[in-house]
Amino acid sequence: MSLRQIDFSRVLNDDQVYDHMMRSYDQLGRDWIVHQWSWMNNVYKAFKDHYKYLIVISLIEKTLQFYDQMNIQHTFDQFYSKSNLQIEKFSITELCEKLQLPKETVRRKVLELEKLGVLKRIKKQIIIDRSVFSQVKPERQIKLTAKYIYLISEIFNKDGIYPKKLETKYIEQVIKKNFGLCWRWFYRMQIPMIIGYHEAFDDVATFHLWGTVVMNQAFNYKKNMDETNVHSLTPDYMKFNKGIVTDQENDQTTGVSAMSLSDMTDIPRATVIRKCKYLVNQGYLKLNNKKHYVLTGMNIDRILPYQRRVFKNKAKFLRKTLNLLTIS
């Protein structure tokens, strides 16, 4: 077998991806917000509990890491060929350190997962029974992720840093063919994101609701970007985020009600009202004259610096996936 040669001049690095992504954020912001919001909805939908799902995917990511170290790769169909997945052994302490959650919380959630039949101990094996919770196969998420990668590739191709023309269907096929690898990369982007926002908002459900208000405003935002935009990396990203905040602060018609937030996320209305009250007290949200929730300018100072760190992980995921697509 001849040695396969890689043209490293066509390979992206993290800084390239991050810089061009941020420069083009006005073209990508809405799609990314929808991507993340849809994923958060699925996270909550599985158990009506964000933390249970976070524990499950953390255990899956750990197992996928072991497979990768052993050079064992699974396609999408292979990975979901059985309803049970044997996972690598874990400890509560290890999960606490990874998820930055109190030991009491993690222990309680693990016990609840065992009572639900999701986690099972069979002799010396630890099993995740995927048949007992919904949204097991991420069919729709793969489509959303492939669509976003396609948008990124089109912009990068136009910028001259990515040579390959891609189609969404092809991206889906490559992700499914290399599912064990790609979804480990995906979890390594998403798990730190949830952990970080848990820290920022003291609770994942609070972040979920805040993100829903963000999505609503992003779709109502009428951006007026100059086509000849300056070539600095900051203005596009900052313009988009400042725009969705200030545009809505001046518009009293495009907020979102507690009832709508409950309908959109499936989080109980009483919980929505309690969490939104916290967000109002902390200065993240305010009520307009229709008693609808909108963002405040405080989000620019508090959230955007952290969001940039999130985007560093996003850049790593995109770099790895785009390079895989290049050589596939």
C-alpha positions as CSV (number, residue, x, y, z in Angstrom):
1,M,0.0,0.0,0.0
2,S,1.5,3.4,-1.1
3,L,1.7,6.2,1.5
4,R,-1.0,8.7,1.1
5,Q,0.3,12.2,0.7
6,I,-1.6,15.2,2.2
7,D,-1.2,18.7,0.7
8,F,-0.7,20.6,3.9
9,S,-1.0,23.9,2.0
10,R,-4.7,23.3,1.8
11,V,-5.1,22.5,5.5
12,L,-6.8,25.0,7.8
13,N,-5.6,26.1,11.2
14,D,-7.6,27.3,14.2
15,D,-6.6,30.9,13.9
16,Q,-7.7,31.0,10.2
17,V,-11.1,29.6,11.0
18,Y,-11.6,31.8,14.0
19,D,-10.6,35.0,12.3
20,H,-12.6,34.5,9.1
21,M,-15.6,33.3,11.1
22,M,-15.6,36.4,13.3
23,R,-15.1,38.7,10.3
24,S,-18.1,37.2,8.5
25,Y,-20.3,36.9,11.6
26,D,-23.0,39.1,10.2
27,Q,-23.6,36.4,7.6
28,L,-23.4,33.5,10.1
29,G,-24.9,34.8,13.3
30,R,-28.5,33.8,12.8
31,D,-27.7,30.3,11.5
32,W,-25.4,29.7,14.5
33,I,-27.9,30.9,17.0
34,V,-30.6,28.5,15.4
35,H,-28.0,25.7,15.4
36,Q,-27.3,26.1,19.1
37,W,-30.9,26.8,20.2
38,S,-32.1,23.6,18.4
39,W,-29.5,21.6,20.1
40,M,-30.4,23.0,23.5
41,N,-34.0,22.1,22.9
42,N,-33.0,18.5,22.2
43,V,-30.8,18.5,25.3
44,Y,-33.8,19.4,27.4
45,K,-36.3,17.3,25.6
46,A,-34.5,14.0,26.3
47,F,-35.2,14.0,30.0
48,K,-36.8,17.4,30.8
49,D,-33.5,18.0,32.6
50,H,-30.4,19.5,31.0
51,Y,-28.0,18.0,33.5
52,K,-29.0,14.4,33.0
53,Y,-28.4,14.7,29.3
54,L,-25.1,16.5,29.9
55,I,-24.0,13.6,32.1
56,V,-25.0,11.0,29.4
57,I,-23.2,12.8,26.6
58,S,-20.1,13.3,28.8
59,L,-20.0,9.5,29.3
60,I,-20.4,8.9,25.6
61,E,-17.7,11.4,24.7
62,K,-15.3,9.6,27.1
63,T,-16.1,6.3,25.5
64,L,-15.6,7.8,22.0
65,Q,-12.2,9.0,23.1
66,F,-11.3,5.5,24.1
67,Y,-12.4,4.2,20.7
68,D,-10.4,6.9,19.0
69,Q,-7.3,6.0,21.0
70,M,-7.7,2.4,20.0
71,N,-8.3,3.4,16.3
72,I,-11.8,2.0,16.4
73,Q,-14.1,4.1,14.2
74,H,-17.9,3.8,13.9
75,T,-20.2,5.0,11.2
76,F,-23.6,6.5,12.2
77,D,-25.4,3.2,11.4
78,Q,-22.8,1.1,13.3
79,F,-23.0,3.4,16.3
80,Y,-26.8,3.1,16.5
81,S,-27.1,-0.5,15.4
82,K,-27.9,-1.5,19.0
83,S,-30.1,0.2,21.6
84,N,-27.5,-0.4,24.3
85,L,-24.0,1.2,24.4
86,Q,-21.4,-0.1,26.7
87,I,-19.4,2.8,28.2
88,E,-16.1,3.1,29.9
89,K,-16.1,3.0,33.7
90,F,-16.5,6.4,35.4
91,S,-16.5,7.9,38.9
92,I,-18.7,10.6,40.4
93,T,-15.6,12.6,41.2
94,E,-14.4,12.4,37.6
95,L,-17.8,13.6,36.3
96,C,-17.8,16.5,38.9
97,E,-14.4,17.7,37.7
98,K,-15.3,17.5,34.0
99,L,-18.7,19.2,34.4
100,Q,-17.7,21.5,37.2
101,L,-20.8,20.6,39.2
102,P,-21.2,19.8,42.9
103,K,-20.8,16.2,43.9
104,E,-24.3,16.0,45.4
105,T,-25.8,17.2,42.1
106,V,-24.0,14.7,40.0
107,R,-24.6,11.8,42.3
108,R,-28.3,12.6,42.4
109,K,-28.6,12.9,38.6
110,V,-26.7,9.6,38.1
111,L,-29.1,7.9,40.5
112,E,-32.1,9.4,38.7
113,L,-30.7,8.1,35.4
114,E,-30.3,4.6,36.9
115,K,-33.9,4.8,38.2
116,L,-35.1,5.7,34.6
117,G,-33.2,2.7,33.3
118,V,-30.9,4.9,31.2
119,L,-27.7,3.8,33.1
120,K,-27.5,0.1,34.0
121,R,-24.8,-1.9,35.7
122,I,-24.7,-5.5,34.4
123,K,-22.0,-7.4,36.2
124,K,-18.9,-5.4,35.5
125,Q,-20.4,-3.6,32.5
126,I,-21.9,-0.1,32.5
127,I,-24.6,0.3,29.8
128,I,-26.5,3.3,28.4
129,D,-29.9,2.1,27.3
130,R,-30.8,4.4,24.5
131,S,-34.2,2.9,24.0
132,V,-35.6,4.5,27.1
133,F,-35.2,8.1,26.1
134,S,-36.2,10.2,23.1
135,Q,-34.1,12.0,20.5
136,V,-31.5,9.2,20.5
137,K,-30.3,9.6,16.9
138,P,-29.2,13.1,16.0
139,E,-30.6,13.0,12.4
140,R,-31.9,16.5,12.4
141,Q,-28.9,17.8,14.3
142,I,-26.5,16.4,11.7
143,K,-28.5,18.2,9.0
144,L,-28.3,21.5,10.9
145,T,-24.6,21.1,11.6
146,A,-23.9,20.1,7.9
147,K,-25.9,23.2,6.8
148,Y,-23.8,25.5,9.0
149,I,-20.5,23.9,7.9
150,Y,-21.7,24.4,4.3
151,L,-22.3,28.1,4.9
152,I,-18.8,28.4,6.5
153,S,-17.2,26.6,3.6
154,E,-18.8,28.9,1.1
155,I,-17.5,32.0,2.8
156,F,-14.1,30.5,3.3
157,N,-14.0,29.4,-0.4
158,K,-14.9,33.0,-1.4
159,D,-12.2,34.3,0.9
160,G,-9.7,32.0,-0.9
161,I,-8.7,30.0,2.3
162,Y,-10.7,26.8,1.6
163,P,-10.3,25.3,-1.9
164,K,-13.0,22.6,-1.9
165,K,-16.6,23.3,-3.1
166,L,-19.0,21.3,-0.9
167,E,-22.6,20.3,-0.9
168,T,-24.7,19.9,2.3
169,K,-25.6,16.3,1.4
170,Y,-21.9,15.4,1.0
171,I,-21.1,17.0,4.4
172,E,-23.8,14.9,6.0
173,Q,-22.4,11.7,4.4
174,V,-18.9,12.4,5.6
175,I,-20.1,13.1,9.1
176,K,-22.1,9.9,9.2
177,K,-19.3,7.9,7.7
178,N,-16.9,9.2,10.4
179,F,-19.6,9.6,13.1
180,G,-17.6,8.4,16.1
181,L,-14.8,10.8,15.3
182,C,-17.0,13.8,14.2
183,W,-19.4,13.5,17.1
184,R,-16.6,13.4,19.6
185,W,-15.4,16.6,18.2
186,F,-19.0,18.0,18.3
187,Y,-19.3,17.1,22.0
188,R,-15.9,18.6,22.8
189,M,-17.4,21.9,21.4
190,Q,-20.8,21.7,23.1
191,I,-20.0,20.3,26.6
192,P,-17.6,23.2,27.5
193,M,-20.2,25.6,26.1
194,I,-22.9,24.4,28.5
195,I,-20.5,24.2,31.4
196,G,-19.4,27.8,30.8
197,Y,-22.9,29.2,30.4
198,H,-24.0,27.3,33.6
199,E,-21.3,29.2,35.4
200,A,-22.3,32.5,33.8
201,F,-26.0,32.1,34.6
202,D,-25.9,29.8,37.6
203,D,-28.2,27.4,35.8
204,V,-28.5,25.8,32.3
205,A,-32.3,26.3,32.1
206,T,-31.7,30.0,32.7
207,F,-29.2,30.1,29.8
208,H,-31.6,28.2,27.6
209,L,-34.3,30.8,28.1
210,W,-31.9,33.7,27.7
211,G,-30.7,32.1,24.4
212,T,-34.3,31.8,23.2
213,V,-34.8,35.6,23.7
214,V,-31.5,36.0,21.8
215,M,-32.8,33.9,18.9
216,N,-36.0,35.8,18.8
217,Q,-34.2,39.1,18.6
218,A,-31.7,37.9,16.0
219,F,-34.6,37.0,13.7
220,N,-36.3,40.4,14.2
221,Y,-33.1,42.3,13.7
222,K,-32.9,44.3,10.5
223,K,-29.2,44.4,9.8
224,N,-27.9,47.2,7.7
225,M,-24.4,46.0,6.9
226,D,-22.2,47.9,4.5
227,E,-21.1,45.5,1.7
228,T,-17.8,47.2,1.6
229,N,-17.2,46.6,5.3
230,V,-13.8,47.3,6.8
231,H,-11.5,44.4,6.9
232,S,-10.9,44.5,10.7
233,L,-12.1,41.3,12.5
234,T,-14.1,43.0,15.2
235,P,-16.8,45.2,13.5
236,D,-18.9,42.4,11.9
237,Y,-19.1,40.4,15.1
238,M,-19.7,43.4,17.3
239,K,-22.1,45.1,14.9
240,F,-24.3,42.0,14.8
241,N,-24.4,41.6,18.5
242,K,-24.8,45.3,19.3
243,G,-27.5,45.5,16.6
244,I,-29.7,42.7,18.0
245,V,-29.5,44.4,21.4
246,T,-29.9,48.1,20.6
247,D,-32.4,47.5,17.8
248,Q,-34.7,45.7,20.1
249,E,-34.2,48.1,23.0
250,N,-35.6,50.8,20.7
251,D,-38.4,48.5,19.3
252,Q,-41.2,47.8,21.7
253,T,-43.0,45.2,19.5
254,T,-40.6,42.3,19.1
255,G,-40.1,40.8,22.5
256,V,-41.1,37.3,23.6
257,S,-43.7,36.5,26.3
258,A,-43.3,33.9,29.1
259,M,-46.0,31.8,27.5
260,S,-44.1,31.8,24.1
261,L,-40.8,31.0,25.9
262,S,-42.5,28.0,27.5
263,D,-44.0,26.8,24.2
264,M,-40.7,27.2,22.3
265,T,-38.5,25.4,24.9
266,D,-41.1,23.0,26.5
267,I,-39.9,24.4,29.9
268,P,-42.9,24.8,32.3
269,R,-44.3,28.3,32.4
270,A,-43.9,28.6,36.2
271,T,-40.2,27.8,35.7
272,V,-39.9,30.3,32.8
273,I,-41.4,33.1,34.9
274,R,-39.0,32.3,37.9
275,K,-35.9,32.1,35.7
276,C,-36.8,35.2,33.7
277,K,-37.3,37.1,36.9
278,Y,-33.7,36.2,37.8
279,L,-32.5,37.3,34.4
280,V,-34.3,40.7,34.9
281,N,-32.9,41.1,38.4
282,Q,-29.4,40.4,37.1
283,G,-29.8,42.9,34.2
284,Y,-29.8,40.5,31.3
285,L,-33.4,41.0,30.3
286,K,-36.1,43.6,30.7
287,L,-39.8,43.8,30.0
288,N,-41.1,46.1,27.3
289,N,-44.4,47.9,27.4
290,K,-46.2,44.7,26.2
291,K,-44.7,42.7,29.1
292,H,-42.4,40.8,26.6
293,Y,-38.8,40.0,27.4
294,V,-36.0,41.7,25.5
295,L,-32.2,41.9,25.9
296,T,-30.4,44.8,27.6
297,G,-27.2,46.4,26.7
298,M,-25.5,44.7,29.7
299,N,-25.2,41.5,27.6
300,I,-22.5,43.1,25.4
301,D,-20.2,43.6,28.4
302,R,-21.0,40.4,30.3
303,I,-21.6,37.7,27.6
304,L,-19.5,38.6,24.5
305,P,-16.1,38.2,26.2
306,Y,-17.1,34.7,27.3
307,Q,-18.7,34.0,23.9
308,R,-15.4,34.6,22.2
309,R,-13.9,31.7,24.3
310,V,-16.8,29.5,23.2
311,F,-16.0,30.4,19.6
312,K,-12.4,29.2,20.0
313,N,-13.8,25.7,20.6
314,K,-16.2,26.2,17.7
315,A,-13.2,27.1,15.5
316,K,-11.5,23.8,16.5
317,F,-14.5,21.8,15.6
318,L,-14.9,23.5,12.2
319,R,-11.2,23.3,11.5
320,K,-11.1,19.5,12.1
321,T,-14.3,18.8,10.2
322,L,-13.4,21.0,7.2
323,N,-9.9,19.4,7.0
324,L,-11.6,15.9,7.1
325,L,-13.9,17.0,4.3
326,T,-10.9,18.2,2.3
327,I,-9.1,14.8,2.4
328,S,-12.3,12.7,2.1
